[in-house]
Amino acid sequence: MRINDDGDQSNIEDRRGQGGGGGGGGIKLGFGGMVIVGILSLIFRRNLFSTLGGSDGPSNGSPAADSQRDPASEERAKKVAVFAFNDSQRVWAAETPQQHVAYRPAKMVLFWDETRSGCGAADAQVGPFYCPTDEKVYLDLGFFDELAKRFGAPGEFAQAYVVAHEVGHHVQKLLGIEGKMRQAQSRSPELKNELSERLELQADCFAGVWGHSTNDRRLLDPGDVDAGLKAAASIGDDKLQKDATGRVRPEKFTHGTSEQRKKWLLRGLTSGKVEDCDTFGATSF
Ligand SMILES: [Zn+2]
């Protein structure tokens, strides 16, 4: 992928190096062994993020914080993230007025290990997420290493897809989709997970809509789309569950299977149209 960024940092909050909790009295959870980490992060994800934000990272396994930090590769990772963030916001700023909604930029917070968000404390464990309360995307750059090493999805377009998916959640908020979905969830608790899947798959499709635009502008290299699809497949609920517990429990799905995630990302990539991302209207998804 060609990184074609003007270096605009106006919507970026770089909190790396500030220490935990965004500067003052950070929340130290004192994680011990791996098992405790897994259990705590499950609780963490459910309690803090399911209702308000909805984490997009895997909620089990080794924290990104454990990975070796190499300043050069981290700077490159930041460049990719900032480009994907700014560029996708530019694309959406042109798109949402066609949906009769003015675009309001989100911010992206880059952090190490832990920080605070409008949806509660965040740490590297929860993975990237969008918080609708403060309209910010939270990203620990260590997640990109995880994506490459643990999930077998390397490549800058894979990283960009993750960021574009989070921007997709912001677009869902602006278009009122997220609000309606939360209302539907409280009306019909039995559909909570299915509605969450539809929301997540639409964010994948929206990431694809952005990808379509980058392809139009000849920013993609051969193999980029495959890298993105591989990333989408690598974080499907079925795969994450199987890796974590050896079992697949569809009733616990909140983001969609590997196949579904690939399908909707590809749909956005192919069509480039918001209308084709109607995961809520689709009878089967
Ligand atoms: Zn998501």
Boltz pocket constraint, residues with backbone or C-beta under 6 A from the ligand:
constraints:
  - pocket:
      binder: B
      contacts: [[A, 54], [A, 55], [A, 56], [A, 165], [A, 166], [A, 169], [A, 200], [A, 203]]
      max_distance: 6.0
